């Protein structure tokens, strides 16, 4: 099953983001690790990793740690 990211705004609503799928969790996490700052700069406030339609983990904030 494919992995993909779901993107959320500050209120937790889904927003558009790159429509990319990955063969495994490690590939998805590597991709995110290289692009999280670009996503944050584009207004994405949080992400959730999905496997098919099931949540693997998240939402994970892209903001500064509190």
GILINRA-V866452 format. One record per residue. N is the residue number from 1. RES is the residue in three letters. SS is DSSP state (h for helix, s for strand, l for the rest). D_LAST is the distance of its C-alpha to the last C-alpha in whole Angstrom. Layout:
{{N	RES	SS	D_LAST} {N	RES	SS	D_LAST}}
This chain:
{{1	UNK	l	34} {2	UNK	l	32} {3	UNK	s	28} {4	UNK	s	27} {5	UNK	s	23} {6	UNK	s	23} {7	UNK	s	20} {8	UNK	s	19} {9	UNK	l	18} {10	UNK	l	15} {11	UNK	l	17} {12	UNK	l	18} {13	UNK	l	21} {14	UNK	s	23} {15	UNK	s	23} {16	UNK	l	26} {17	UNK	l	25} {18	UNK	l	27} {19	UNK	l	29} {20	UNK	l	29} {21	UNK	s	30} {22	UNK	s	30} {23	UNK	l	33} {24	UNK	l	30} {25	UNK	h	27} {26	UNK	h	26} {27	UNK	h	28} {28	UNK	h	25} {29	UNK	h	22} {30	UNK	h	24} {31	UNK	h	25} {32	UNK	h	21} {33	UNK	h	20} {34	UNK	h	22} {35	UNK	h	21} {36	UNK	h	18} {37	UNK	h	17} {38	UNK	h	20} {39	UNK	h	19} {40	UNK	h	16} {41	UNK	h	19} {42	UNK	l	21} {43	UNK	l	19} {44	UNK	l	18} {45	UNK	l	14} {46	UNK	s	15} {47	UNK	s	17} {48	UNK	s	19} {49	UNK	s	22} {50	UNK	s	25} {51	UNK	s	28} {52	UNK	l	31} {53	UNK	l	30} {54	UNK	s	28} {55	UNK	s	24} {56	UNK	s	23} {57	UNK	s	20} {58	UNK	s	17} {59	UNK	s	16} {60	UNK	s	13} {61	UNK	s	11} {62	UNK	l	11} {63	UNK	l	9} {64	UNK	l	6} {65	UNK	l	4} {66	UNK	l	0}}
